Amino acid sequence: MELWSIAIIGGGPGGLMTAYQLQKRAGRPCDITIYEAGARLGGKILTPRFSTAPVAYEAGAAELYDYSRVGDDPLRELIAELGLSTHPMDGDTVVMDGAKLTTDDDLLAYLGAAGWDALEAFDRRAKDWMSPVEYYEADWKEGVPDAMALAAFRDVLAEIPDAGARRYIETLVHSDLATEPGRTNAYYGLQNYLMNDPDYMGLYTIDGGIERLPEELAKRLEATVLLEQAVVRVERAEGDLLRVVSRCGGELESDEFDFVVAALPHNWLLGVKWGGELLRGAMERHHAHYDHPAHYLRVSVLFASAFWRGRIDGSFFMLDAFGGCCVYDESSRNGDDSHGVLGWLLGGEAAVTLSNLADAELIRLALESLPESLKFGAAEFVEGRVHRWCGSVNGMPGGVPALDPEVRHQPEPSEHPNLFVVGDYLFDSTLNGVLDSADFVAEWIVEEMEDDAP
Ligand SMILES: Cc1cc2nc3c(=O)[nH]c(=O)nc-3n(C[C@H](O)[C@H](O)[C@H](O)COP(=O)(O)OP(=O)(O)OC[C@H]3O[C@@H](n4cnc5c(N)ncnc54)[C@H](O)[C@@H]3O)c2cc1C
């Protein structure tokens, strides 16, 4: 029996999820080839270990979002299906000017009555604007942008009448936004504020590291996986086939497929040459619609002990350094109590600008940013690691206006109806979003295969 052939470009979570869902849903075997430019699968999910001691930390994606209180949660279901265990994450503290703000009383004392009122008013405004159910459904909506999609998040923040309350909110959301409030819209900014509320979503992680997710997916795939084989060109071939040209060693290889899925993040999309004027133009327009690069920089430090315990608890805390950053207590999840690990997640301008500095300098800046009450812990430094992620996430995912999900995933339907894209930038810049995208495309391809058996 002739098999349908499907090329998947990119061996990150999006590519692996697409392959897994295709394999699961297609009623019959298909011939899937995954092209991965790098030497490993998993993309921006990366759980390495320090060299001084084999202690794990998250160097890329660090938390997963749980929507199961509100509706179906495909990512939770996938993780359970893969036999992975999880545990919840929490972080209720924001450190501002050295003050640890965890409870309402802490906030009231720090902000004063006027600041507290301003914070409450902002919170009410955000919750009145979007309920947990509306939040859950928002990423699938297409249509005319509402006022919040057209306004800059900076302008909404500027309406907060108290400077302390405004700075608190900016610090709280900055690392999730991964961009500056002037570079994204109020819609995405407010969503990033609401995600801190457990009524909207919970946070969790995978025991043993988030990289177990791509590892378990890869184990189950019956696909040809081509590592260190970047795709350099895609174009229409004879009949309805698509030609994929890849670089293997110094040589170019060319193969033809019934379907091609580009499971690439936005910043890699134009690294591929899209052959022919029609396709090139369509891919350039697709790229431009989502062109809101956002940035991360991660500094992970191994300490002799988890010296902060008892002073700041939880899986992470927010800190008012670097324009607002998140500091993860990596040792709260890596199952190792021989050491302590803190991971600084810097976002936006700070991430881009500081990525020019050498690792040692970045590690020094991270240690210096520790709040006064924790500065003594710098003496326990053992090893530091830096991971730079410039331009690798999206600061206004979904684009404005949000397009019909079919249009998002099929950039050039007239002559390239068998070319699809999968990406988190089409939804919400997260693993939940890239799974939604992978599911959507896998389902579509399966329908096409059923309608048109070879
Ligand atoms: C620092 C950081 C923190 C994050 N934190 C979270 C988080 O806490 N929670 C969350 O849900 N999400 C988080 N994300 C986002 C999450 O990592 C992404 O949603 C996810 O990795 C997207 O998967 P992807 O497969 O689309 O892209 P990627 O993970 O980038 O994978 C794409 C793959 O394509 C390969 N590739 C590129 N070009 C080619 C080519 N021409 N040919 C072949 N292969 C190619 C790349 O080498 C890569 O392996 C974070 C991202 C970063 C950078």
The ligand as a MOL file (V3000), in Angstrom:
LIG
                    3D

  0  0  0     0  0            999 V3000
M  V30 BEGIN CTAB
M  V30 COUNTS 53 58 0 0 0
M  V30 BEGIN ATOM
M  V30 1 C 13.3360 31.1210 27.9300 0
M  V30 2 C 12.0030 30.6210 27.5010 0
M  V30 3 C 11.0510 30.3410 28.4570 0
M  V30 4 C 9.8120 29.8340 28.0830 0
M  V30 5 N 8.9350 29.5080 29.0590 0
M  V30 6 C 7.7910 28.8960 28.7430 0
M  V30 7 C 6.9430 28.4110 29.7650 0
M  V30 8 O 7.2630 28.5430 30.9460 0
M  V30 9 N 5.7880 27.7930 29.4070 0
M  V30 10 C 5.4350 27.6140 28.0860 0
M  V30 11 O 4.3780 27.0230 27.8250 0
M  V30 12 N 6.2410 28.0600 27.0950 0
M  V30 13 C 7.4050 28.6890 27.3920 0
M  V30 14 N 8.2440 29.1010 26.3950 0
M  V30 15 C 7.8100 28.9440 25.0000 0
M  V30 16 C 8.0320 27.5030 24.5160 0
M  V30 17 O 9.3720 27.1710 24.6640 0
M  V30 18 C 7.5630 27.4120 23.0740 0
M  V30 19 O 6.1660 27.5730 23.0400 0
M  V30 20 C 7.9060 26.1070 22.3530 0
M  V30 21 O 9.2460 25.7520 22.4790 0
M  V30 22 C 7.5360 26.2610 20.8720 0
M  V30 23 O 7.8210 25.0540 20.2050 0
M  V30 24 P 8.2260 25.0440 18.6640 0
M  V30 25 O 8.4120 23.6270 18.3120 0
M  V30 26 O 7.2610 25.8650 17.8950 0
M  V30 27 O 9.5950 25.8520 18.5870 0
M  V30 28 P 11.0260 25.4690 19.1460 0
M  V30 29 O 10.9420 24.9240 20.5140 0
M  V30 30 O 11.8650 26.6850 18.9470 0
M  V30 31 O 11.5360 24.3220 18.1730 0
M  V30 32 C 11.7890 24.5910 16.8140 0
M  V30 33 C 12.8580 23.6470 16.2930 0
M  V30 34 O 13.0330 23.8920 14.8990 0
M  V30 35 C 14.4030 23.7550 14.5900 0
M  V30 36 N 14.6650 24.4440 13.3280 0
M  V30 37 C 14.7630 25.7870 13.1210 0
M  V30 38 N 14.9730 26.0270 11.8090 0
M  V30 39 C 15.0060 24.8290 11.1730 0
M  V30 40 C 15.1670 24.4280 9.8120 0
M  V30 41 N 15.3440 25.3240 8.8150 0
M  V30 42 N 15.1580 23.1020 9.5140 0
M  V30 43 C 14.9730 22.1750 10.4980 0
M  V30 44 N 14.8200 22.5060 11.8040 0
M  V30 45 C 14.8090 23.8180 12.1360 0
M  V30 46 C 15.1010 24.3430 15.7970 0
M  V30 47 O 16.4400 23.8780 15.8810 0
M  V30 48 C 14.2190 23.8330 16.9420 0
M  V30 49 O 14.6660 22.5960 17.4400 0
M  V30 50 C 9.4990 29.6420 26.7120 0
M  V30 51 C 10.4510 29.9650 25.7430 0
M  V30 52 C 11.6860 30.4410 26.1310 0
M  V30 53 C 12.7050 30.7680 25.0790 0
M  V30 END ATOM
M  V30 BEGIN BOND
M  V30 1 1 1 2
M  V30 2 1 2 3
M  V30 3 2 2 52
M  V30 4 2 3 4
M  V30 5 1 4 5
M  V30 6 1 4 50
M  V30 7 2 5 6
M  V30 8 1 6 7
M  V30 9 1 6 13
M  V30 10 2 7 8
M  V30 11 1 7 9
M  V30 12 1 9 10
M  V30 13 2 10 11
M  V30 14 1 10 12
M  V30 15 2 12 13
M  V30 16 1 13 14
M  V30 17 1 14 15
M  V30 18 1 14 50
M  V30 19 1 15 16
M  V30 20 1 16 17
M  V30 21 1 16 18
M  V30 22 1 18 19
M  V30 23 1 18 20
M  V30 24 1 20 21
M  V30 25 1 20 22
M  V30 26 1 22 23
M  V30 27 1 23 24
M  V30 28 2 24 25
M  V30 29 1 24 26
M  V30 30 1 24 27
M  V30 31 1 27 28
M  V30 32 2 28 29
M  V30 33 1 28 30
M  V30 34 1 28 31
M  V30 35 1 31 32
M  V30 36 1 32 33
M  V30 37 1 33 34
M  V30 38 1 33 48
M  V30 39 1 34 35
M  V30 40 1 35 36
M  V30 41 1 35 46
M  V30 42 1 36 37
M  V30 43 1 36 45
M  V30 44 2 37 38
M  V30 45 1 38 39
M  V30 46 1 39 40
M  V30 47 2 39 45
M  V30 48 1 40 41
M  V30 49 2 40 42
M  V30 50 1 42 43
M  V30 51 2 43 44
M  V30 52 1 44 45
M  V30 53 1 46 47
M  V30 54 1 46 48
M  V30 55 1 48 49
M  V30 56 2 50 51
M  V30 57 1 51 52
M  V30 58 1 52 53
M  V30 END BOND
M  V30 END CTAB
M  END
